[in-house]
Amino acid sequence: MDRIRIRGGRPLAGEIVIGGAKNAALPLMAAGLLTDERLLLSNVPRLADIQTMTALLQQHGIAVDPADNDGRTLSIGGAIGSTEAPYDIVRKMRASVLVLGPLLARVRAARVSLPGGCSIGTRPVDLHLKGLEQMGAQIDLQGGYIDARVEGRLRGATILFPFISVGATENLLMAAALADGRTVLANAAREPEIGDLATCLVAMGARIEGIGTDRLIIDGVEALHGAHHSIIPDRIETGTYACAAAISGGSVFLRHAQLEHLGATMRILREAGVDVTQEADGLMVRRLNGLHGVDVMTEPYPGFPTDMQAQFMALMSVAEGAAMVTETIFENRFMHVPELNRMGARINVHGASAIVRGVPTLSGAPVMATDLRASVSLILAGLAARGETVVNRVYHLDRGYEAVEQKLAACGAEIERLPS
């Protein structure tokens, strides 16, 4: 497996281009199942998860073709030849379950492998299934698969989520677009990626009200058509590179970053002593003075995202004072803590909270990535550490960050990938 080596202590300076949002691209690709016409998606990030979703759509018989020279525009569409999402593909990426709603809505049947658990928590699909059952689907769980079918079209329903779920909101939003009648999704997730999906569905002919709110009203139509949609910039990549500028004591312009999508992330960074300025087509991020500890709790959007928790903890490890980081979304998302502590951080975990006591400097060490966001948190720590840090198992990183070592090296970091 590839490794990444960093020699820390060099402030970043320069520009990083923020790519399309992975968490928007995956459901948007699944939306290609809703029509037999071509869906053209631009600003697609080049990531391992995009390749996995491409393979899954091709398994269903859908053509996924590059529509430009650099592969950042994809043309998706065609007849559905298979309704099965097999375990060998689904196990690689939990977002694969997002094909369930579109398959049921378009061809009335789906056989999708249960995603199972993962390194940061179980993340069950109960809300997806209960919502589809309210819409008339018959669902059986057997042999590790979700077997779902519906007689005729799915039916509109009023669905109140007992707690906020991004995946369930996306799956049921897509299913409702082709349902018979009106569907109301109450206590729906409000993430910008859901708004991006809804905007694309409207361009395809869907009738959706309440975009950007926690109450989505969808009047189903009989068919959707093709469209051209540009994916929003990745707010998690934006937050990650903002932390990179801050932890290194540098100054970086994040091109295409959109402040309005960042929710609590920028507010928390500013409280910690990071200067963030909106400029034309991007954000300038710099650390002018010292960092200081700030308490943070992960929450659904517009609260502080769980996908930024590990990066922020790395930042707090070199801040003055102490910070409490509380994780409320996933139960096992502190596995980066022992690795940060190997680098000299002072972090103690107490249940769902971690107390981070800042240290003057970190020390380079060999460390092991346990999941996507944990892997990039270790790279951030390596940027600030004295000496050499080697991050192992970086295949996690390639699922969600494109050319991270090249982007950081272009800003002055001493970083390289070591092929296996």
C-alpha positions in Angstrom: 0.0 0.0 0.0 1.1 3.5 -0.7 2.4 5.8 2.0 2.8 9.5 2.3 5.9 11.1 3.8 5.9 14.7 5.2 8.7 16.7 6.6 7.0 19.4 8.6 7.7 22.9 9.7 7.1 24.7 6.4 4.3 27.3 6.3 2.1 26.9 3.3 1.8 29.7 0.8 -0.1 29.7 -2.5 -3.3 28.6 -4.1 -5.3 25.4 -3.9 -8.2 24.7 -6.2 -11.2 23.1 -4.5 -12.8 20.3 -6.5 -16.3 19.1 -6.8 -17.9 17.7 -3.7 -17.6 14.0 -3.3 -20.7 13.8 -1.1 -22.7 15.6 -3.8 -21.3 13.7 -6.8 -22.2 10.3 -5.5 -26.0 10.8 -5.1 -26.0 12.9 -8.3 -24.5 9.9 -10.1 -27.2 7.6 -8.6 -29.8 10.1 -9.9 -28.8 9.0 -13.4 -30.8 5.8 -12.8 -34.0 7.9 -12.8 -34.1 8.6 -16.5 -33.3 6.9 -19.8 -31.9 10.1 -21.1 -28.4 11.4 -20.5 -27.5 13.2 -17.3 -24.4 15.3 -17.8 -22.4 16.1 -14.6 -19.5 18.5 -14.7 -17.0 19.4 -11.9 -16.8 15.7 -11.0 -13.8 15.0 -8.6 -11.4 12.2 -9.6 -11.6 10.0 -6.6 -11.7 6.3 -5.8 -15.3 6.6 -4.6 -16.3 8.0 -8.0 -14.8 5.0 -9.7 -16.7 2.7 -7.3 -20.0 4.4 -8.1 -19.2 4.2 -11.8 -18.6 0.5 -11.5 -22.0 0.1 -9.7 -23.9 2.0 -12.3 -22.3 0.0 -15.0 -23.3 -3.2 -13.1 -26.9 -1.9 -13.5 -26.4 -1.5 -17.2 -26.0 2.3 -17.2 -23.3 3.8 -19.4 -20.9 6.2 -17.7 -18.7 8.0 -20.2 -16.2 10.9 -19.9 -17.5 13.9 -21.8 -14.3 16.0 -21.8 -10.6 15.4 -22.0 -9.8 15.4 -18.3 -12.7 13.2 -17.0 -14.3 16.0 -15.0 -17.5 15.8 -17.0 -19.4 12.5 -17.0 -22.3 11.5 -19.2 -24.6 9.0 -17.4 -27.6 7.2 -18.8 -29.2 4.2 -20.5 -31.5 1.3 -19.9 -31.3 -0.6 -16.6 -30.2 -4.1 -17.3 -29.8 -5.4 -13.7 -31.4 -4.4 -10.4 -28.7 -6.0 -8.2 -26.1 -4.0 -6.3 -23.7 -6.8 -5.3 -21.8 -7.1 -2.1 -18.3 -6.9 -3.8 -19.1 -3.3 -4.9 -21.3 -2.1 -2.0 -18.8 -3.2 0.6 -16.3 -0.6 -0.7 -18.6 2.4 -0.2 -21.7 2.9 1.9 -23.1 5.5 -0.5 -23.8 2.5 -2.9 -27.1 2.1 -1.0 -28.3 5.3 -2.8 -29.2 3.3 -5.8 -32.1 1.6 -3.9 -34.6 4.5 -4.2 -33.9 5.3 -7.8 -34.1 1.6 -8.9 -37.5 1.1 -7.1 -38.9 4.3 -8.5 -37.9 3.5 -12.1 -38.1 -0.2 -12.5 -40.1 -1.3 -9.4 -37.5 -3.6 -8.1 -34.0 -3.6 -6.4 -31.7 -6.1 -4.8 -29.0 -4.2 -2.9 -26.4 -5.6 -0.6 -26.6 -4.4 3.0 -23.6 -2.1 3.6 -22.9 -3.5 7.0 -20.7 -1.7 9.6 -17.6 0.4 9.0 -14.7 1.7 10.9 -16.4 4.8 12.2 -19.8 3.3 13.2 -22.7 1.1 12.1 -24.7 3.8 10.2 -27.8 1.6 9.7 -30.2 2.0 6.7 -33.4 1.6 8.8 -34.7 5.0 7.8 -34.2 4.4 4.1 -36.2 1.1 4.3 -39.0 2.5 6.6 -39.5 5.5 4.3 -39.7 3.3 1.2 -42.2 1.0 3.0 -44.4 4.0 3.7 -44.3 4.7 0.0 -45.7 1.2 -0.8 -42.5 -0.8 -1.2 -42.4 -4.4 0.0 -39.0 -5.1 1.6 -37.4 -8.4 2.7 -33.9 -8.8 4.3 -32.3 -12.1 3.5 -28.8 -13.4 2.8 -27.3 -10.0 3.5 -29.4 -8.3 0.8 -32.3 -5.8 0.7 -34.9 -7.3 -1.6 -37.4 -4.6 -2.5 -40.2 -4.4 -5.0 -43.4 -2.4 -5.5 -46.6 -3.0 -7.5 -47.0 -0.1 -9.9 -45.5 3.2 -8.9 -44.3 4.2 -5.5 -46.9 6.3 -3.7 -46.4 9.7 -2.1 -46.3 9.8 1.7 -45.6 12.0 4.6 -42.4 10.8 6.2 -41.2 12.3 9.5 -37.6 11.3 10.2 -37.1 10.6 13.9 -33.5 11.9 13.5 -31.7 13.7 10.7 -30.2 11.3 8.1 -28.4 12.6 5.0 -28.5 9.3 3.2 -32.2 8.6 3.9 -33.1 12.1 2.8 -31.3 11.6 -0.5 -32.6 8.1 -1.2 -36.3 9.1 -0.5 -35.9 12.4 -2.3 -34.9 10.5 -5.5 -37.6 7.9 -5.0 -40.3 10.6 -4.5 -39.4 12.3 -7.7 -41.1 9.5 -9.7 -43.7 8.5 -7.1 -47.5 8.9 -7.6 -48.7 11.9 -5.7 -47.1 14.2 -3.1 -44.3 13.2 -0.7 -43.4 15.3 2.3 -40.0 14.7 4.0 -40.1 16.3 7.4 -37.0 16.8 9.6 -35.0 16.3 6.4 -31.2 16.9 6.3 -30.2 20.4 5.0 -26.7 19.8 3.8 -25.7 21.7 0.7 -25.1 18.4 -1.1 -28.9 17.7 -0.7 -29.7 21.1 -2.1 -27.4 20.3 -5.0 -29.2 17.0 -5.6 -32.6 18.7 -5.5 -31.5 21.4 -7.9 -30.3 18.8 -10.4 -33.6 16.8 -10.0 -35.6 20.0 -10.7 -33.5 20.5 -13.9 -34.4 16.9 -14.8 -38.1 17.8 -14.5 -38.8 17.0 -10.8 -41.2 19.2 -8.8 -39.6 20.0 -5.4 -40.4 22.8 -2.9 -38.5 23.7 0.2 -34.9 23.2 -1.1 -32.5 24.2 1.6 -35.0 23.7 4.4 -35.9 20.7 6.7 -39.2 20.2 4.9 -39.1 19.0 1.4 -42.3 18.7 -0.7 -42.1 16.6 -3.8 -44.9 16.2 -6.3 -44.0 13.1 -8.3 -43.9 13.1 -12.1 -44.2 10.1 -14.5 -40.8 10.6 -16.0 -37.6 12.7 -15.8 -35.4 13.8 -18.6 -31.8 14.5 -19.1 -30.0 17.6 -17.8 -26.6 19.3 -17.4 -25.6 20.0 -13.8 -22.3 21.4 -12.3 -21.4 19.9 -8.9 -20.9 22.3 -6.0 -17.4 22.8 -4.5 -16.4 20.4 -1.7 -16.9 22.1 1.6 -15.0 19.4 3.5 -12.0 19.8 1.2 -12.3 23.5 1.8 -12.3 23.1 5.6 -9.4 20.6 5.4 -7.1 22.9 3.5 -8.2 25.9 5.7 -6.9 23.8 8.6 -3.7 23.0 6.7 -3.0 26.7 6.2 -3.7 27.4 9.9 -1.7 24.5 11.3 1.3 25.3 9.2 1.2 29.0 10.0 0.8 29.9 6.4 -1.5 31.7 4.0 -3.5 29.9 1.2 -6.1 31.0 -1.3 -8.8 28.4 -1.7 -10.1 28.9 -5.2 -13.8 28.1 -5.8 -14.5 27.7 -2.1 -18.0 29.0 -1.1 -18.4 30.5 2.3 -22.2 30.1 2.3 -21.8 26.3 2.3 -19.5 26.0 5.3 -21.9 26.4 8.1 -20.2 26.4 11.5 -16.8 25.4 10.2 -15.6 28.9 9.4 -17.1 30.3 12.6 -15.2 27.8 14.7 -12.0 28.4 12.8 -12.3 32.1 13.2 -12.8 31.7 17.0 -9.6 29.6 17.0 -7.6 32.5 15.6 -7.8 31.7 11.8 -8.4 34.6 9.5 -10.9 33.8 6.7 -11.7 36.4 4.1 -14.1 36.1 1.2 -12.6 37.2 -2.1 -13.6 36.9 -5.7 -14.0 33.2 -6.6 -12.6 31.9 -3.3 -11.4 32.3 0.3 -8.1 33.6 1.6 -7.1 31.7 4.8 -4.2 32.7 7.0 -3.0 32.4 10.6 -2.0 35.9 11.7 -1.4 35.2 15.4 -1.4 32.2 17.7 -4.1 29.5 17.8 -6.2 29.0 20.9 -8.4 26.2 22.0 -12.1 26.2 21.1 -14.7 23.6 22.2 -16.7 22.1 19.4 -19.6 19.5 19.0 -20.4 17.8 15.8 -24.0 18.3 14.6 -26.0 18.0 11.4 -25.7 20.9 9.0 -25.4 23.9 9.6 -23.6 22.7 12.7 -20.0 21.6 12.8 -19.6 18.6 10.5 -18.4 15.2 11.7 -16.3 15.0 8.6 -14.2 17.9 9.9 -13.8 16.6 13.5 -10.5 14.8 13.0 -8.9 17.7 11.1 -10.0 20.2 13.7 -8.6 18.0 16.5 -5.2 18.0 14.7 -5.4 21.8 14.7 -6.3 22.0 18.3 -3.4 19.7 19.2 -1.0 22.7 18.6 -3.3 25.4 19.9 -2.8 27.3 23.2 -4.9 26.1 26.0 -7.4 23.2 25.9 -10.3 22.2 23.7 -13.2 19.7 24.1 -14.2 17.9 21.0 -17.6 16.1 21.3 -18.7 13.6 18.6 -22.5 13.1 18.4 -22.8 11.6 14.9 -20.7 8.4 14.8 -19.7 6.3 17.8 -16.2 5.2 16.8 -14.7 8.3 15.3 -11.8 8.9 17.6 -9.5 6.2 16.2 -7.1 8.9 15.0 -6.4 9.9 18.6 -3.8 7.3 19.4 -2.0 8.1 16.2 -1.9 11.9 17.0 -0.7 11.0 20.5 2.2 9.1 18.9 3.2 12.4 17.4 3.2 14.1 20.8 -0.3 15.4 21.0 -2.0 15.3 24.5 -5.5 14.0 23.9 -7.7 12.1 26.3 -10.9 10.5 25.3 -13.8 10.3 27.8 -16.8 8.6 26.1 -18.0 10.7 23.3 -15.7 13.6 24.1 -12.0 14.2 23.7 -10.0 16.7 25.8 -7.2 18.2 23.7 -4.4 20.1 25.5 -2.3 22.0 23.1 1.4 21.4 22.9 4.1 23.8 21.5 5.0 21.3 18.7 4.5 17.8 17.4 7.1 15.3 16.5 7.2 13.3 13.3 6.4 9.6 13.6 5.2 6.6 11.5 1.3 6.5 11.9 -1.5 4.5 10.5 -4.7 5.9 8.8 -7.9 4.2 10.0 -10.5 6.1 7.8 -10.8 8.8 5.3 -10.9 11.9 7.5 -8.5 10.4 10.0 -5.9 9.9 7.3 -5.9 13.6 6.3 -5.8 14.7 10.0 -2.5 12.9 10.2 -1.2 14.7 7.2 -2.2 18.0 8.8 -0.3 17.0 11.9 2.7 16.1 9.8 2.7 19.6 8.3 3.2 21.1 11.8 5.5 18.4 13.2 9.3 18.5 13.6 11.0 15.8 11.6 9.5 13.2 9.3 6.0 11.7 9.4 5.0 8.7 7.4 1.2 8.0 7.0 0.5 4.4 6.1 -2.6 2.9 4.5 -3.5 6.1 2.5 -5.9 4.2 0.3 -8.5 5.8 2.6 -7.3 9.2 1.6 -7.8 8.5 -2.1 -11.5 7.9 -1.5 -12.1 11.6 -0.7 -9.1 13.8 -1.6 -7.7 14.2 -5.1 -3.9 14.7 -5.4 -3.6 15.9 -1.9 0.2 15.6 -1.9 0.5 17.5 -5.1 -1.8 20.3 -3.9 0.1 20.7 -0.7 3.5 20.5 -2.4 2.5 23.3 -4.8 2.1 25.5 -1.7 5.5 24.7 -0.3 5.0 21.6 1.8 7.7 18.9 1.7 5.4 16.0 1.0 5.6 13.0 -1.3 3.8 9.7 -2.0 5.8 6.5 -1.6 4.5 3.8 -3.9 4.0 0.4 -2.3 
